[in-house]
């Protein structure tokens, strides 16, 4: 399950509608996977953060485990040239 932080929600709302649709489609696709973390890469600079790639856009996430439920909290959304700074 994916959840947007307040900042990620604001970042997402600023994107073009076609990019929002692409990201929505990918999130829906990843939610159907048994383990969506297989589509992520751990960020080297931050021990507990992961990134998901959607074309030239990146979603920076943190994994929260609540019992048997894993929630991927999306912290930032943006173009790859801007997201890491």
Residue, then its C-alpha position, 0 to 999 in steps of 0.5 A: x500500500x502506498x501513502x503520500x506525505x503532505x509534501x509529496x501530495x503537493x509535489x504531485x499536484x504540481x505535475x502535468x496531468x499526463x505525468x500524474x496519470x503515468x504515476x497513478x498507473x504505476x502505483x496501481x500496477x505496483x500495488x498488485x505485486x506481492x512485494x512492490x519493493x522489488x521495483x525500488x532501489x535503496x538510496x545510498x545516502x539515506x539508509x531508510x529511503x528507497x526510490x521508485x522510477x517512473x520514466x524521468x520521474x522519481x518517487x522517494x519513499x520510506x517503508x513503514x511496517x505496522x504488524x503484517x501491513x507494509x505501507x510505503x510512504x511517498x515523501x517526495x515526487x519530482x523529475x530526476x534532475x530536481x529530486x535528489x537535491 
